[in-house]
Amino acid sequence: QVQLVESGGGLVQAGGSLKLTCVASGLIFDINAFAWYRQVPGRQRECVANVRDNDRTNYANSVKGRFTISRDNKKNTVYLQMDNLKPEDSGVYYCYVYWDNDWGEGTQVTVSS
């Protein structure tokens, strides 16, 4: 059974940084692609970044240059480094694995102005 556990969310002032962590289990980590999604109340979840098994990455235009997704295959972990945070980055951030269409429980990020 695939399990994704996120952590690292919190409250930060605009311009600050947070690093989200997603620990995956129940799958062969290094052959899978992962993504971080963000959900704001009343809106659909949007993909902010993804990383393939070959370490290729993609980012939403709204976070390019500020967010960095990475993976550590030895630790079965995906990270999202978020810098220069803006109030519009606030939301619940979810870890997602494409192969199994599985989601974590999410971690709340709140950026104050």
Secondary structure, DSSP 8 states (H G I E B T S, - for coil): --EEEEE--EEEETT--EEEEEEEESS-GGG--EEEEEE-TTS--EEEEEE-TT--EEE-TTTTTTEEEEEETTTTEEEEEE-S--GGG-EEEEEEETTTTEE---EEEEEE-
